[in-house]
Every structure is written in C-alpha cells, then in structure tokens.
Amino acid sequence: MIMWMLSAGVRPYYDKPHDNQLIQEICSGLRPNVISGTPPVFSSLMLQCLDANPSNRPSASYLYECFGNWITAICDDPNPSELSNQFDIAEEIKFANLETLKFNISPCHEGAIYFSRPLLDD
C-alpha cells in the first residue's frame, strides 16, 4: 500500500467508508488500480506485493535488493538505462499534470478512518 500511496499521492480507499464491507471486499480480492504513468517496473513490483497469496509476495530481502538497484540506476549511474528511463518518463508525466492535479483533489470520505480502532458490526 505504501508503494500505491507514493504512486497515487493519496491514501488507499480514501473515497470509501472504512467499514466491514470494505474489509470483505479486500478479503475478496479488491486491490487499488495501478495509477496511469506509474513506471512499469514499479507497478509490477507493487502488484506482486499486493498478491492475495502471501507465498507470491516478495521477501524483504528481495525488496531491499530491488530498491537498491533502482537507487543505483536512478541516482548513481550517469548512463541512462531502461530502468532510469521509466522513472524519468513518470516524473515528466507527473510534473506535466501538476497544475491540473492541484484542482482535482477529491475530498476524503467521512467514513475513511486512518487510525486503529475496534471494528463495529454494521
């Protein structure tokens, strides 16, 4: 979900009440959609992390390796690569849409609660 938040710029399910119905939908496979303009390598890893089967999700050591490779390709390697190009294109898209995004922020649903609490039966 952290990767999705970084891509989307908003919290997941901000537009839905955080209730038992949302819990059931998530347990039944509801996942946030990949945001347009997200680098393919980023969205691929994000979808692996959101896999319903925990056995298919990457390990912490795999994530550490991936993020390390990304940082090296994006920040340290002076030569462009396919990986750095994906992130560069995504940044260009984000900056091109920045003005539009300022005015299209949807309000958070009043039932979207982002702190721990006991679940109440509906």
PASEBA-1860 file (N, C-alpha, C; in nm, 3 decimals):
! residues 122
1> MIMWMLSA> 0.081/-0.119/0.000/0.000/0.000/0.000/0.086/0.126/0.000 ~ 0.204/0.117/0.061/0.292/0.234/0.062/0.334/0.268/-0.080 ~ 0.366/0.167/-0.160/0.403/0.193/-0.299/0.287/0.257/-0.374 ~ 0.165/0.210/-0.349/0.049/0.267/-0.417/0.031/0.412/-0.376 ~ 0.047/0.442/-0.246/0.034/0.580/-0.199/0.138/0.671/-0.264 ~ 0.260/0.622/-0.280/0.364/0.701/-0.346/0.327/0.729/-0.491 ~ 0.266/0.633/-0.556/0.227/0.647/-0.696/0.104/0.737/-0.712 ~ 0.006/0.719/-0.624/-0.122/0.789/-0.638/-0.121/0.928/-0.575
9> GVRPYYDK> -0.044/0.944/-0.468/-0.045/1.072/-0.399/-0.160/1.088/-0.300 ~ -0.238/0.983/-0.281/-0.347/0.982/-0.183/-0.346/0.847/-0.112 ~ -0.416/0.841/-0.001/-0.424/0.715/0.073/-0.519/0.619/0.002 ~ -0.495/0.490/0.016/-0.585/0.393/-0.049/-0.725/0.400/0.010 ~ -0.821/0.385/-0.076/-0.963/0.381/-0.039/-1.006/0.506/0.037 ~ -0.947/0.620/0.001/-0.984/0.747/0.064/-1.128/0.786/0.035 ~ -1.182/0.730/-0.073/-1.316/0.767/-0.118/-1.424/0.669/-0.073 ~ -1.388/0.576/0.015/-1.482/0.474/0.063/-1.485/0.475/0.214
17> PHDNQLIQ> -1.599/0.438/0.272/-1.601/0.422/0.418/-1.518/0.300/0.458 ~ -1.444/0.314/0.564/-1.361/0.204/0.614/-1.445/0.125/0.713 ~ -1.521/0.032/0.656/-1.616/-0.045/0.736/-1.603/-0.193/0.704 ~ -1.694/-0.271/0.757/-1.689/-0.416/0.735/-1.704/-0.453/0.588 ~ -1.781/-0.374/0.513/-1.797/-0.403/0.370/-1.662/-0.390/0.297 ~ -1.586/-0.286/0.329/-1.454/-0.270/0.266/-1.363/-0.386/0.305 ~ -1.369/-0.427/0.429/-1.289/-0.542/0.473/-1.323/-0.665/0.390 ~ -1.452/-0.691/0.371/-1.495/-0.806/0.293/-1.449/-0.795/0.148
25> EICSGLRP> -1.458/-0.675/0.091/-1.415/-0.654/-0.047/-1.264/-0.680/-0.062 ~ -1.186/-0.632/0.034/-1.041/-0.655/0.029/-1.011/-0.804/0.042 ~ -1.081/-0.871/0.134/-1.061/-1.016/0.151/-1.104/-1.093/0.027 ~ -1.196/-1.036/-0.051/-1.243/-1.099/-0.175/-1.159/-1.060/-0.295 ~ -1.053/-0.983/-0.274/-0.962/-0.953/-0.384/-0.955/-0.809/-0.428 ~ -1.029/-0.718/-0.365/-1.022/-0.578/-0.404/-0.881/-0.525/-0.381 ~ -0.825/-0.465/-0.484/-0.695/-0.401/-0.475/-0.705/-0.268/-0.549 ~ -0.628/-0.169/-0.509/-0.631/-0.042/-0.583/-0.574/-0.060/-0.723
33> NVISGTPP> -0.627/0.018/-0.817/-0.579/0.013/-0.955/-0.442/0.079/-0.967 ~ -0.364/0.033/-1.062/-0.236/0.095/-1.091/-0.264/0.233/-1.149 ~ -0.194/0.332/-1.100/-0.212/0.470/-1.145/-0.142/0.489/-1.280 ~ -0.213/0.554/-1.372/-0.157/0.582/-1.504/-0.028/0.663/-1.490 ~ 0.072/0.625/-1.566/0.200/0.695/-1.563/0.299/0.636/-1.464 ~ 0.258/0.534/-1.390/0.348/0.469/-1.296/0.451/0.387/-1.375 ~ 0.579/0.395/-1.341/0.678/0.315/-1.414/0.641/0.167/-1.410 ~ 0.648/0.098/-1.524/0.610/-0.043/-1.528/0.683/-0.130/-1.426
41> VFSSLMLQ> 0.812/-0.104/-1.404/0.886/-0.185/-1.308/0.832/-0.163/-1.166 ~ 0.790/-0.041/-1.137/0.733/-0.007/-1.006/0.596/-0.073/-0.990 ~ 0.510/-0.060/-1.092/0.376/-0.119/-1.082/0.382/-0.271/-1.076 ~ 0.477/-0.331/-1.145/0.491/-0.477/-1.141/0.526/-0.524/-1.000 ~ 0.621/-0.457/-0.937/0.659/-0.494/-0.800/0.545/-0.466/-0.703 ~ 0.476/-0.355/-0.722/0.363/-0.321/-0.636/0.255/-0.430/-0.643 ~ 0.224/-0.475/-0.763/0.123/-0.579/-0.779/0.167/-0.711/-0.715 ~ 0.297/-0.741/-0.721/0.348/-0.860/-0.653/0.325/-0.848/-0.502
49> CLDANPSN> 0.349/-0.729/-0.448/0.331/-0.706/-0.304/0.184/-0.718/-0.263 ~ 0.093/-0.687/-0.354/-0.050/-0.691/-0.324/-0.113/-0.826/-0.358 ~ -0.034/-0.923/-0.399/-0.088/-1.054/-0.436/-0.166/-1.114/-0.320 ~ -0.282/-1.170/-0.350/-0.367/-1.230/-0.247/-0.300/-1.349/-0.179 ~ -0.212/-1.416/-0.251/-0.141/-1.531/-0.195/-0.009/-1.484/-0.135 ~ 0.004/-1.488/-0.003/0.128/-1.441/0.060/0.254/-1.510/0.008 ~ 0.244/-1.632/-0.040/0.360/-1.704/-0.093/0.415/-1.639/-0.219 ~ 0.329/-1.565/-0.290/0.371/-1.500/-0.414/0.430/-1.361/-0.391
57> RPSASYLY> 0.421/-1.310/-0.270/0.472/-1.176/-0.240/0.624/-1.181/-0.223 ~ 0.691/-1.072/-0.262/0.837/-1.071/-0.248/0.880/-1.064/-0.101 ~ 0.998/-1.115/-0.075/1.054/-1.111/0.060/1.115/-0.973/0.086 ~ 1.141/-0.944/0.211/1.204/-0.817/0.248/1.342/-0.804/0.183 ~ 1.416/-0.914/0.176/1.550/-0.908/0.115/1.540/-0.881/-0.035 ~ 1.437/-0.936/-0.100/1.417/-0.909/-0.243/1.383/-0.762/-0.264 ~ 1.295/-0.707/-0.179/1.259/-0.565/-0.189/1.383/-0.477/-0.168 ~ 1.464/-0.512/-0.070/1.587/-0.438/-0.042/1.677/-0.436/-0.166
65> ECFGNWIT> 1.690/-0.552/-0.229/1.773/-0.563/-0.350/1.716/-0.479/-0.464 ~ 1.584/-0.490/-0.485/1.519/-0.413/-0.593/1.537/-0.263/-0.572 ~ 1.504/-0.216/-0.452/1.515/-0.073/-0.424/1.659/-0.026/-0.437 ~ 1.753/-0.108/-0.395/1.895/-0.073/-0.410/1.934/-0.060/-0.556 ~ 1.887/-0.153/-0.639/1.915/-0.146/-0.783/1.852/-0.021/-0.845 ~ 1.731/0.011/-0.802/1.664/0.129/-0.855/1.741/0.256/-0.818 ~ 1.781/0.266/-0.693/1.854/0.385/-0.647/1.985/0.399/-0.725 ~ 2.055/0.288/-0.744/2.180/0.292/-0.820/2.154/0.339/-0.963
73> AICDDPNP> 2.053/0.282/-1.028/2.024/0.316/-1.168/1.977/0.460/-1.183 ~ 1.899/0.507/-1.088/1.840/0.640/-1.100/1.935/0.750/-1.053 ~ 2.005/0.726/-0.944/2.084/0.831/-0.880/2.234/0.824/-0.907 ~ 2.288/0.705/-0.917/2.433/0.690/-0.920/2.492/0.664/-1.057 ~ 2.417/0.601/-1.145/2.469/0.564/-1.277/2.450/0.681/-1.374 ~ 2.559/0.737/-1.427/2.544/0.851/-1.519/2.487/0.813/-1.655 ~ 2.488/0.685/-1.688/2.438/0.640/-1.817/2.290/0.603/-1.806 ~ 2.209/0.655/-1.898/2.066/0.619/-1.895/2.047/0.469/-1.918
81> SELSNQFD> 1.948/0.415/-1.852/1.913/0.274/-1.870/1.762/0.266/-1.887 ~ 1.714/0.149/-1.924/1.569/0.128/-1.936/1.501/0.161/-1.804 ~ 1.561/0.120/-1.696/1.504/0.143/-1.563/1.498/0.293/-1.531 ~ 1.608/0.363/-1.549/1.607/0.507/-1.519/1.514/0.581/-1.614 ~ 1.504/0.537/-1.739/1.412/0.600/-1.834/1.267/0.586/-1.789 ~ 1.230/0.470/-1.734/1.093/0.451/-1.686/1.059/0.553/-1.578 ~ 1.150/0.574/-1.485/1.126/0.670/-1.377/1.131/0.813/-1.428 ~ 1.219/0.843/-1.524/1.225/0.977/-1.581/1.095/1.012/-1.652
89> IAEEIKFA> 1.043/0.919/-1.730/0.917/0.942/-1.801/0.803/0.965/-1.703 ~ 0.798/0.885/-1.597/0.694/0.901/-1.495/0.702/1.038/-1.429 ~ 0.823/1.085/-1.400/0.840/1.218/-1.340/0.794/1.327/-1.436 ~ 0.826/1.313/-1.564/0.783/1.411/-1.664/0.631/1.419/-1.669 ~ 0.565/1.303/-1.668/0.419/1.299/-1.670/0.363/1.365/-1.544 ~ 0.421/1.333/-1.429/0.373/1.390/-1.303/0.386/1.542/-1.303 ~ 0.502/1.593/-1.346/0.522/1.738/-1.347/0.433/1.806/-1.450 ~ 0.409/1.741/-1.564/0.321/1.799/-1.665/0.178/1.811/-1.614
97> NLETLKFN> 0.137/1.720/-1.527/0.000/1.721/-1.475/-0.013/1.789/-1.339 ~ 0.094/1.845/-1.288/0.094/1.900/-1.153/-0.011/2.009/-1.134 ~ -0.022/2.102/-1.226/-0.121/2.209/-1.212/-0.263/2.155/-1.213 ~ -0.290/2.060/-1.299/-0.423/2.001/-1.307/-0.456/1.926/-1.179 ~ -0.359/1.856/-1.123/-0.383/1.776/-1.004/-0.420/1.861/-0.883 ~ -0.369/1.982/-0.875/-0.399/2.068/-0.761/-0.548/2.095/-0.747 ~ -0.618/2.098/-0.859/-0.759/2.133/-0.856/-0.851/2.012/-0.862 ~ -0.796/1.894/-0.875/-0.877/1.773/-0.886/-0.867/1.682/-0.764
105> ISPCHEGA> -0.829/1.736/-0.651/-0.817/1.654/-0.531/-0.956/1.626/-0.476 ~ -0.990/1.499/-0.472/-1.121/1.459/-0.421/-1.119/1.461/-0.270 ~ -1.230/1.501/-0.210/-1.234/1.500/-0.063/-1.235/1.357/-0.009 ~ -1.182/1.342/0.108/-1.178/1.213/0.175/-1.318/1.178/0.224 ~ -1.359/1.054/0.206/-1.490/1.009/0.254/-1.494/1.024/0.406 ~ -1.606/1.070/0.458/-1.615/1.093/0.604/-1.599/0.964/0.684 ~ -1.622/0.849/0.619/-1.607/0.721/0.686/-1.471/0.657/0.666 ~ -1.378/0.730/0.600/-1.242/0.680/0.580/-1.160/0.719/0.702
113> IYFSRPLL> -1.129/0.622/0.785/-1.062/0.649/0.913/-0.925/0.581/0.910 ~ -0.821/0.660/0.933/-0.684/0.610/0.920/-0.612/0.596/1.054 ~ -0.681/0.544/1.153/-0.615/0.510/1.278/-0.679/0.384/1.332 ~ -0.608/0.314/1.416/-0.656/0.187/1.470/-0.779/0.209/1.557 ~ -0.875/0.121/1.542/-0.997/0.128/1.621/-1.065/-0.007/1.617 ~ -1.149/-0.036/1.714/-1.225/-0.161/1.708/-1.327/-0.154/1.595 ~ -1.347/-0.265/1.528/-1.449/-0.270/1.423/-1.585/-0.291/1.487 ~ -1.680/-0.218/1.437/-1.816/-0.230/1.486/-1.897/-0.311/1.388
121> DD> -1.986/-0.393/1.436/-2.075/-0.468/1.347/-2.175/-0.371/1.287 ~ -2.197/-0.386/1.157/-2.294/-0.299/1.088/-2.434/-0.352/1.105
END
